[in-house]
């Protein structure tokens, strides 16, 4: 799917959110990444196979 010189991490990779943004909708709170992952402003993810990754904001110490 990725056509850049450096391939983006796959949707199953732990660093999936490092993929390039293909479409951004900040007014709606989400972006589509090159690896077909939808990332939300609340830090949750929707994977291409329909799995949901719960928001994972860092917590204060």
Beta strands, then each sheet from edge to edge (+ up, - down):
strand 1: 21-25
strand 2: 30-33
strand 3: 38-40
strand 4: 45-46
strand 5: 52-53
sheet 1: 1+ 2- 3+ 4- 5+
end
